[in-house]
Amino acid sequence: MCGFAGFVGEAYGSGNPEALLSSMADAIAHRGPDGQGVLAAPGIGLAHVRLSIVGLSDGQQPMTDAENRFTIVFNGEIFNYVELRDELKARGITFRTGSDTEVLLQLYATYGEACLSRLNGDYAFAIWDHRERRLMLARDRMGVRPLFYTEHKGTLYFASEIKALLQVPGIEAELDPVALDQIFTLWAPIPPRTAFKGIFELEPGHLMIAQNRRTKTRPYWALDFPDAGDHAEADQSAREEELRALLTDATRLRMRADVPVGAYLSGGLDSSLISAIAAPMAPNGLNTFSVTFDDAEHDESAFQRQVAEALGTHHRAVASGSADIAASFPDVIRFTERPVLRTAPAPLYRLSGLVRDAGMKVVLTGEGADEVFAGYDIFREARVRRFCARQPGSKMRPHLFRKLYPYLPGLKQQSAEYLAAFFGAGSDVADDPLFSHRPRFRSTAAAKIFYSDDLRATLGSYDAAEELASRLPANFGRWHPLHQAQYLESRFLLPGYILSSQGDRMAMAHGIEGRFPFLDHRLVEFASRLTPGMKLKGLDEKHILRRVAKDVLPDIIAKRPKQPYRAPDSRSFAGNSEQAYVGEMLGERAIAASGLFHPRAVAKLHQKCRTTPVSGFRDNAAFVGILSTQLWLKGFSKSAADHSPAIRNTSISL
């Protein structure tokens, strides 16, 4: 697990490309504190920072093959590298190291771009062909590892994090107003767009070829589902056995490392199941790590202790109170490199620090299970909304929404009419491709009430949700509604927020590699072929996964309803212990200078959050979104004052 950066062309503004590459590497040194290397040759520059996990002493990068034709920089892991190395050895290929990096390099030398279909891993890499003067960039199927790029003065620059790109003379941070609007609607920019105007991300499951001053990007893998009604009926017990075998093998592969592998343990079904499978595979016992909260609304420590005791793990926890969240939030924005609407990344930032302090570098997590096996409330909510739409006047059906959200006390006393209206039951068109997500998008977009007149004028009639709908695959309309909803979560929110702002960025801030057994592509493809009822049976989410878990977990965990991971939002920043930076960032002068939000409206929101516990989603999302945007401007742009006219004069490019 590492980070890399580089360029194809001439290093603009730098008479010393090695110095530029070293500067780019230094900007992402947190991703690889165990070593650094650079290579500069005519037309190509590559830099790498290393976190030693596999091949501790012999994986130095950039790495060039014995024939001096191909050079690679690589971020991530190829989990099936042992099998691939044996396959290549059978073809007569010899190896100088024990690293997965060399396996990947030799696999590309043997199969070219087709090597991607043989990889089981989480990766982003760049391979330079010295003879053909050709660069290939590639990113893993589900988007676990990041890869960004931009073109400047005829040169293509790329890096694992945008911080590295900002080291290039002439490349400056400018907030993309369209990306900001997408965040304030969808929680994340629609790729390849990023928060930085003119800087893009390589999309999950895509590769890019750069040659002769031209670039071409294409997908090599895509998430797909059968047409509705085309799911082959199968014995559920056989599918359970297949799932059990796949998940065990996915976990086994992700336990491969030359250092100990631990696990995050939230106390929910997903992380508990992964820990249960991994525990017997850990030679000296499994180390597990958790976040705890002061308030019962967010805290799951009782369940965490119960699982840790049942599995016999070496367990540690880090407390994350409101003051802790506020103190770490500026660092969170610096590492996530985008505004966010929730504080949820902050406790995970602290959690990765706990892992690092424990002397470990690798953890398994349960992320991905909710997307792959339909575990989120949004999937159940869409089913109830469709159920209510079939009898619009029903007084009973809307009460099912309370069952979906028992942790939201505000719903307990609401009428059936209120519940139906709040969740859009009967008002949304059933064949709308975004039907499942419309309530979330509406609720999130309500925070746009705080936009400035200048930002509204810049955006005009732009609609982020409609752009998202335009990006859906041609066969999307033929899928079952549950699979449509799963695609929206898995293709956009998962890589755009869960695996980035809450995942890779928070873990790698402390040099920690997260591994995701549920996102093994074999398991993802298996789950996509399951009938919808095997995943969401009535309102029983992750039905087949719970069946598999019942044999290895205590009943109270295997049958425990989904509790979404959340953290205190606006109340983390208010009260007597308010951090000084909060008042500075939300002050009328700073807000007016940014040109993005209405100063008086923000001042009223700030005062409201200071004096009254705010429970509404709109105000919480607006508070965190505005604060994080202001922190982004302070941390990345030259100055908020310089940014304001750019917002007013920017034309939207889609």
N, C-alpha and C positions, 0 to 999 in steps of 0.2 A: 504494500500500500504506500503510495507516494504522491508526488505532484510533479508536473512538468510544464515547460513553456518552450516556445521557439518561434521561428519565422522561416518563411520561404521567400527569397528575394534578397534585396539589399537592406541592411539594418539602417533605416532612415535616421539621420541625425546622430549617428554614432560612428565615429571613426574607429572605435574599439568594440567590435561585436561581442567579444568575450566578456567585457565589462558590462555590456547591456544584458547579456544572458545571466551573468551573476546577479545583477540587480533584480531581474525578473524572478530568479530562483529565490533570492533573499526574501522577496515579498510573500512567498508561500512556504517559507521554511518550516512553519508549524506543521505542514503536511508530511514533512520528511526530516525530522531532526537528527537522523543517524548518518547522513552523508549527503554530498552534493557533487555534481559533475556537469561539465559543459563541453560542447563540441561546436566549433565554428569552422565551416568550410565554404568554399565559393557557393553562394546562393542558398545556404542552409545554416541555421543555427538551432541547436537543441540544448536545453538545460533540464536538469533533473534533481529533485530532492528526495531522499530515500528514507522510508520507514522499514527497517529490517524485520521481516516476518518469515519469509521462505528463502532459503539459501542465504543465511545470515552473512557469510563472508565472501560470497562470490557472485553477487547480483549487481555489481556496479553498473550504473547507466550514466550517459548513453552507452548502449552496448552495440557492437558491430560484429557481424558474422566473420568466420575465418577467411572468407573470400573477399572481405572488405567491400561487399556490394550493398548490404542493407544495414541500416542503423536504426535502433528503436529507443524510444522513451515511453514508459508504460506506468500507468497508475491503476492499481487494483490487484486482483488475483484471478488466476485461471485455476479453478478448483480441480479440474480433471487433467492437470498437467502431467501427473504420473502416468496415466493411461496414454496420453498423447505422446509422451517421451518414449514409452515402450513401442508404440506404433512407428514412430520415426526411426528408432533404433533398428527395428526390423527392416527398414528400407535402406539401412547402411549408413545412416546419419550418426555422427559422433557428437558428443557434448563435452564442453569444457567446464561447465558449472552444473550445479544442482538446482538452479533457479527456474521458476516458471517463465521468467522473462526470456531466457534463451529458448525455451520450448516454443513460445509464441513467435519468436524471431524465425526459428527454423520452420515452423508450420507455415508462416507466410512465404518463406523462400520456396517451400515445396508446393503450396496450393494457391498462392496469391490471395485475392479477395475471398475466394471460397473457403479460406481457413475460418472465417467468422462463423460459419454454420457448425463447426466442430467444437466451438468453445463453450464451456460451461463456466461462467464466471461473471464477475462484476468488474468492468474495465473501461478505460479510455486509453488510447495509445496513438502514437504517431510513428510511422515507419517511412524512412527516406531511402529511396533507391538511387544510389550514387550513379549508376550507369545510365538509367533512364531519366534521371533528374525528376523524379516523381514522388510525391508525398501522399500517403494515405493516412487519414484520421478516421478513427472508429470509436463508437461508444456502445456500451452494453445494451441488451434488448430492453430492459425495464427502466434504464436511466438512473442506476444507482450511483455511478461515478460521473462527475461533471466534466464538460469540455466546452470552452468558449473560444471565439475567434472574431477577428475584425480585419478589415483591409485598410491600409494607410499608406498613401504615397506609392501605390503599386506593389506593396509587400503584404503578404498574408501573415498575421501574427495569431498565435493560438496559445492557450494555457488552461491549466486546471482550475484556476480562479481568476477573476477579472482583475484583482489587485496586480497581478503580474503584467497584464496588458497595459495598465496605467503607468508602468515604468518606461514605456516607449516614448521618446520625445515627440510631442505633438498629439498624442492620444490623451484626451481629457474626459473626465466624467461629466456627462450631461444627462439629466433625468429625462427619460422618454415619457411624455404625458400620456401616450396611449397605453404603455405598459402600466403606468400608475393606475389608470382607469380599469385596466384588466385586473389588477390586484384588488381594487376596491369593488370588484364585481365577482371575480372567479377565484380569488385568493392568490393567484399567481399569474405571471405573464403567459400568453400563448406562445409556445416556442415556434420559431427560433428567437423571438423577441426576448430581450432581457430588460431590466430596469434602466440600463445604460443605453442611451441612444447611439446607434451605429455599432453596437457590440452584440453578438449573437451567440446562441448556444447550438451545438450540434445536437439534433434531436435524438432521443433514445432509439436504438435499433437502426441507426443511420451510419453511413460512411461518407467521407468526402475525399475526392481526388483533386490534388492541385498539381498542375503541370503546364508548362509553357504560359505562365501568367494567367491561367484560367482555372476555375474551380467548378466541380460538379458534385452535387450531393444527391444521394438516393438512399432509400430504405433497403436493408437486407433482411429484415424481419418485421412482422407486424402482428399485433394481437388480433385474433380473429375468433368468431363464434359461428356455430352452425345456424342455418336458417331456422326460424321458429317452426317447430313441429318436426324437424329433421333429426332430433336427438335420438340416438339409438337407445332403446330401452335395455336395461341391463340389471342383473342381480345386484342389489345394493351391497350385499355382503362381499361380493367380488370386488366392487368398486372401493369399499372400505379397505380391503386387504391391499389393493393396488395403491391407494393413497398412503397407507401405513408404510409400505415398502419405499415409495418415492420420497416421503418426508424423512424417513430414517436415512436413506442414502444421501439426500440433500444435506442433512445435518452432518453426516459422516464426512462428506467432502469438505464441508466448511469447518470441520475440526482440524483439518490439515494445516499445520504450521510448525515452525521450529521454535515457537514460543507458546506459553500456555494460552488457552482460549477460554474466556469467561462468557457470561450471558447477562443481558438485561432481564430483570424480572419485575413486571408491573403488578403481578397478582391476578391478571386476567388469563383467559383461556390460552391465548396464542403464545405469549412468552413462557407461560408455565409448561405448555406442551413441548416447546423446543427445549426448555431446561430439563424436562423429564427424559427426553430422548438423548440429550447430550451428556447428562450426568454419568451414565455408565461408561462413556467413551473418554472421560477425563481421567488420566492416570492417577493424579493426586487429588481427585475430588474437584467438583465444579465450583468456581467462584461466581457468585451472582451479585448483581448490583441493582439498587432501587432508588427511586425518589420518594420522599415523604413530604406531606404538607401539614400545615398547622390546623387547617379546618377540615371537618369531616366531609364536606362537599366534594373535595378533590382527593383526599387521602385514601390510599389503599394498603396501608402498611400492615393491617391485620391479615389480609389475604397474602401479602408478600411473605410474612413470617410463617404462615401456615404452610405455604408451598415449600419454602426453604427448609423447614423442619421435616416435612414429608420426604423430600428428596435428599436431605443430608448435605446441602450445599454450604460452602463457606460464604456467608452472606454479609454484605455491607450496604448501608443506606446513607444517603445525603439528604439533609433537611433543606427544603426550599420554601422559605417563608416569603411574604410579600417584600420585605426589605431586601432579601437576597435576590429576588427577581429584578427589582429596580436597580440594584447595584450592578448587576451583570448585563443589563439590557443594552447599553451602548456597545459593549463587546459583541453581543449577539448580532447586532446590526452590522458591525464591521465584518464579521465572519460570514453572515448570510448574504451580504451584499445586495439586499433589496429591502424595501419596506415590508412589514408584515402586519397582520390584523389581530394576532393573538400573541400572548406572552409564552405560549407553550414551548417554544425553542429554548427559553432561558433555563428551566430546570434540567433539560437534557444537556445543555452546555455545562452545567454544574456536575451532572452525572458523569460525563466523560472525564471531567477533572478528577473525580473520585477514582475512576478506573486507572487513570495515569498515576495518581498518587499511590495506588496499590501495586504499582510496578508492572502493570499489564498493558498490552497493546491491541488486543483483539477481543471483541464481544459478539456473540450471536444475539439477534433480536427477533421479535415476533412480527415485525412490520411486514405488511403485504397480505397477511391472512384475511383481513377485512375486505380488501379489494378482490382477492382471488376467490374467496368463499362466501361473499355477500354478507359481511358481518356488520356493516354500518347501519345505523338507524335510518339513513336516507333511503336505503333499499326497502325497508319495511314500511316506511312512511309513504313511499310511492305506491306500494301495494294497497295500503289503506285508502289513499286518495282515489285510486281507481275504483276501489270497492264502494266508497261513498258516492262517487260520480254516477254509479249505476242506479242509485236511489237518492237523488238530490235533496228530497224533502225529509229524509230519515232523521229522527231525533236521537236514535241510538248509535248509529254507525260512527259519528264523529267522536264519541267517547273513547273509541279505540286509540285515539292519539295520546290520551293520558297513559295508556298502558305502554306506549312506545317510549315515553319520556318521564319515568317515575322520579328522576333526579331533578326535574324542573318544577319546583313547588308552585310557580305562578300559574300552572295549568290546572291545578286541582279544583279551583272554584269556578272555572270558566264555563259558560253555557255551550251547548252543542253548536249554536249558530256562530259563536265566537271562534270555536275550534275549527269549524269548517272554513270560515273565512280566513283565519290565520294561516292555515296550511294549504289554502287554495283548492280545497276539495270542491269539485264541480265547476270551478272557474277556469281551470287550465284545460287546454285541448289535449285529449288523450293521445293523439298521434303526433304531437309536438315532439321532435327528437330530443329536446331538453326537458321533457315533462318531469322526469325524476328530480331534476336539480333546480327547477324554476323557483320554488320557495326559498332555497338557500341563496340563489342569485339575487332575488328581490330583497331578502333580509339584509344581505351584505351591502347591496347597492344603496340601501337607505342611508348609509353613512356619507353618501355623496352630497347630502344636504349642506355639508360644510365646505364644499368646493368654492373657490373664489370665482368671481365673474369672469376673470381673465382665463382661468382654466376651462370654464364652461364654454367660453367663446372659442377657445382652441379646439376643444373636442367636438363642438358642433353637434351633429346628430349621430355621432359614432356610437355604436352599440356593441359592447364587448361580447355579450352572450350570442348575438347574431353572428359575429365573426367566428366564435367557437363552433356554432352550428354549421357554418360553411366549410369547416375543416374536417368534418366527419367523413368516414369512408363511404364509398358508393353503396356498399351492401348493408350499411347500418340499419336502414329501414326494414330489412328482412329479419332482423334478429328479434328474439324474445325481449319484451320490455326490461326484464331483469338484466339481461346481458347488455342492453344499451346503457343502462345505468352503470353497470360494472365497467364498461369501456370508458365512460366519461371519468370515472374515478381513477382507473388504472392508467389511462393514457395521459391525463392532464394533471389532476391534483396530486397523484402519487409522486411522479418525478418532479413536478413543479413546486411542491411544498413539503410533503411528508419526507421524501428521500433527500431533499436538499436543505431547506431551512431547519427542519427538525432532525435530519439524518446526517448525511455526509458532512455538512458544514459544522454542526455542533460537535460531532465526534472528532473530526480532523483538526478542529481548533486546538485540541490537546494531543494530537498525534495518535488518535484511537481509530482503529478500523472496525466498522460495523459490518456484520455479515448477515444475510437474510435468507434463511432456508426456504421460506415460503415463496421467494421470488426466483427459485431455480426454474429455468424456462421449461423444463420437462413437467414440473408440477403445475405451472401456469397453463401450459397447453392441455394437460390432463383435466384440470378444473374447467377450462373453457368448453370442454366436450360433455361435461356432466349436465344432466337435465336440471332445469331451474329448481325443481322440487327437492333435489338432493342438497342444494345449497340453502335455499330459503323455503322451508316447509311450513306453510301457514305463516306465522310470525316468528317461527323458531329459526333464528339466524345461524349460519355455519353448521347446518344440521349434520352433514356427514363428518365434519371435523370433530364435532362433539361426540359422535359415535366412536371415532377413533381414540379420542382422549379419555373416554370413560374407563379404559383398562389401565391407564397409567397415572391418572390424577385423582385426588380426593373428589368425591361427588360434589362438594360445595364449590369447587373450582370448575369442574367439567360442566356443571349445569348452571354456572353463574351467568346471569344476563350481562350483556355487553355494557360496560361503563366506559364511555369515551374518555380518552386522556385529555384532561383540561388543566389549566392553571389559572390562578387569580389574574384578572386583566387590569382594568383601570384602578382598582383598589390597591394594586401593588405600588402605585405611584403617588397616592394621596395620603392625607393624614399628617400627623405631627412629624413623621419621619421622612417627609417628601424630600427626595434628592434635589440638590440645587440645580442640576442640569434640566430638570423637568420644567421648572419655572422659566428658565432661560430659553428652552426650545419652544415653549408654548406661549411665550410673551408676545404681545401685540407687535412689537418691533420685528422680532424674528419671523413671525407668521407673515407680516406684510412684506418683508424682504424676500421671502421665498416665492410669493405670488401665487401660491397653490391653493390656499385655504382662506376663508373669510375671518379676519382677525377678531371681530367682536363675537362671532358665533363660537369660535374656538375658546375665547376667554370665558364665555358663559358655560361651555361644556367643562372646561377645567374647574371652574368654581363649583359646578354641580357635582363633579366627581370628588372634589375636596370635602364637601359638606354632607353629601348623601350617598349611601351605598348604592352604586349603580348596578342593576341586574340585567337591564335590557341589552340585547345583542347589538343593536344599532349604536348606542352610545359607547359601549365597550370597544366595538370594532373601530369606531371613529377615533376614539381617544388613542388607542394603540397604533392605529394606522397613521394618524397625523404625527404623533410623537416619533414613530420610527422613520417616517419620511423626513422629518426635520433632522433627525440624527443622521440619516443617509446623506442629506445635503451637506451637513457639517463635516462628515467624515470623508466624503468622496469628491464633492464639487469644489471648485476654487473658492467660491463663497456663495452664500445664499443670494446676496445682492446681484452677483453676476448672473445668477440663474434666472432671475425673474423675467428679464426681457426675452430670454430664449424661450420661455414658456409662452409668452404672448405672441411670439412671431413664428412659432413652429407650425409647419404644415403637417398634417397627418399622412403618413405613408403606410399602407396596409400590405 
